[in-house]
Amino acid sequence: MVLLIGSKKIKTAVFISGTGTNLKNLIKFSKLKNSPISIELIVSSNDKAKGLIFANRFKIKKRIFNFKRDKLANKKLNLLLEKNNISLICLAGFMKILSKEFIKKFKGKILNIHPSLLPKYKGLNTHERVLKNKDKYSGCTVHFVNSRLDSGKIILQKRVTIRKKDTPKTLAKRILVQEH
Ligand code: GRF
């Protein structure tokens, strides 16, 4: 339990690239009376990310960065986080790899959610690989981010039993519920 008596909430930024259902659940969590976080900023790597609607709906500041084209994106992002006094970053379906310098700067302050039982199935297409290997279980993991992909210290995992008829889509759907 986090006690925040007399102290301020942890200013949090959520980074997304897609539908943003994890973002939506983080926002809901942040609205609970005793929540330790307040979500101050939504960063998207994609101007078409559906999840950006939650920024409008909940009146949260949003910024879009083109990490591929804009060579200064990491620098600009840094300044933005500093300006907003952000001390926690949640990667929620964020599909870009952050620079080593960025990760170093925010060491211990970046969390990611990954749709597999890490250390198994790092990277993309986790559900396809799990089904191909005929695993009995899959799930999701919340972990700290370090400079190696999906390899930081594990914080929390949830297990999902694989069904005979599962496809990557049906499995992803059940795992997403656990992520939330
Ligand atoms: C989640 O399964 C997340 O773990 C993965 O991409 C999906 C994003 O979902 N990296 P959403 O954007 O939060 O709806």
Residues whose N, C-alpha, C, O or C-beta is under 5 A from the ligand:
A	BS01	GRF	G18 T19 G20 T21 N22 L23 A92 G93 I113 H114 P115
